[in-house]
């Protein structure tokens, strides 16, 4: 991969991350209020959706890492740098979605505990 190819790959990676993050800020779930901005870490309105998306992206990240290991030892296929970018392409959103799922779950549990304490 030449310098131009690397630059375009990185540029598209940054562009795709920007679109993903802007989409997470703009689109709201059913019943989610529009007025207050979402917390920076929240990717979806529901914990289950964040968990499912994060899990699928983790599977894709694992496959990309396996491809990186195979490519490194076999010297086959695309350059290792292409596969590293692919690992980032799937790995970063996987982390963001799984982090969102974990925090939505803890927020929901703390709300349930406070509601029980009030009762």
C-alpha positions in Angstrom: 0.0 0.0 0.0 1.4 3.3 -1.0 1.1 6.6 0.8 -2.0 7.6 -1.1 -3.7 4.3 -0.3 -2.9 4.7 3.3 -4.1 8.3 3.4 -7.4 7.4 1.8 -7.9 4.4 4.1 -7.3 6.5 7.2 -9.5 9.3 5.8 -12.4 6.9 5.2 -11.9 5.4 8.6 -12.2 8.8 10.3 -15.2 9.7 8.1 -17.0 6.5 9.0 -16.3 7.0 12.7 -17.6 10.6 12.4 -20.8 9.4 10.7 -21.3 6.7 13.4 -20.9 9.2 16.2 -23.1 11.9 14.6 -25.8 9.2 14.0 -25.7 8.2 17.6 -26.3 11.8 18.6 -29.0 12.5 16.1 -31.3 9.4 16.1 -33.3 8.8 19.2 -35.1 5.7 20.5 -38.9 5.4 21.0 -39.9 7.5 24.0 -36.4 9.0 24.4 -36.6 12.8 25.0 -35.1 15.0 22.3 -34.4 18.1 24.4 -31.5 17.0 26.7 -28.5 15.9 24.8 -27.5 12.2 25.1 -24.5 11.4 27.4 -21.3 11.2 25.4 -21.1 7.4 26.0 -24.6 6.5 24.9 -24.8 5.0 21.5 -28.4 3.7 21.5 -31.6 4.1 23.5 -31.7 0.5 24.7 -29.2 -1.7 26.5 -30.1 -4.8 24.5 -29.6 -3.1 21.1 -26.2 -1.8 22.2 -25.2 -5.2 23.5 -26.3 -7.0 20.3 -24.5 -4.5 18.0 -21.4 -4.6 20.2 -21.4 -8.4 20.3 -21.6 -8.7 16.5 -18.8 -6.1 16.0 -16.7 -8.1 18.5 -17.1 -11.2 16.4 -16.0 -9.2 13.3 -13.1 -7.8 15.3 -12.0 -11.2 16.3 -12.2 -12.4 12.7 -10.1 -9.4 11.6 -7.5 -10.2 14.3 -7.4 -13.8 13.2 -6.8 -12.5 9.6 -4.0 -10.3 10.9 -2.3 -13.2 12.6 -2.6 -15.4 9.5 -1.5 -12.7 7.2 1.5 -11.9 9.5 2.8 -15.5 9.5 1.8 -16.6 6.0 2.6 -13.3 4.2 -0.5 -13.7 2.2 -3.3 -11.4 1.1 -3.5 -7.7 1.9 -0.8 -5.9 3.8 -0.9 -6.0 7.6 -1.6 -2.3 7.8 -4.9 -2.9 5.9 -5.9 -5.5 8.4 -4.9 -3.3 11.4 -7.2 -0.6 10.0 -10.0 -3.2 9.7 -9.4 -4.3 13.3 -9.8 -0.6 14.3 -12.8 -0.2 12.0 -14.7 -3.0 13.9 -13.0 -2.8 17.3 -13.7 0.9 18.2 -17.4 0.7 17.5 -17.6 -2.6 19.3 -16.1 -1.0 22.4 -18.4 2.0 22.1 -21.5 -0.1 21.9 -20.5 -2.6 24.7 -19.6 0.4 26.9 -23.0 1.9 26.2 -24.7 -1.4 27.0 -22.9 -1.7 30.3 -23.6 1.9 31.4 -27.3 1.7 30.3 -27.6 -1.5 32.4 -26.0 0.1 35.4 -28.2 3.3 35.0 -31.3 1.2 34.8 -30.4 -0.9 37.8 -29.6 2.2 39.9 -33.0 3.8 38.9 -34.8 0.6 39.9 -32.9 0.6 43.3 -33.8 4.2 43.9 -37.5 3.5 43.0 -37.6 0.6 45.4 -36.0 2.8 48.2 -38.7 5.5 47.6 -41.5 2.9 47.8 
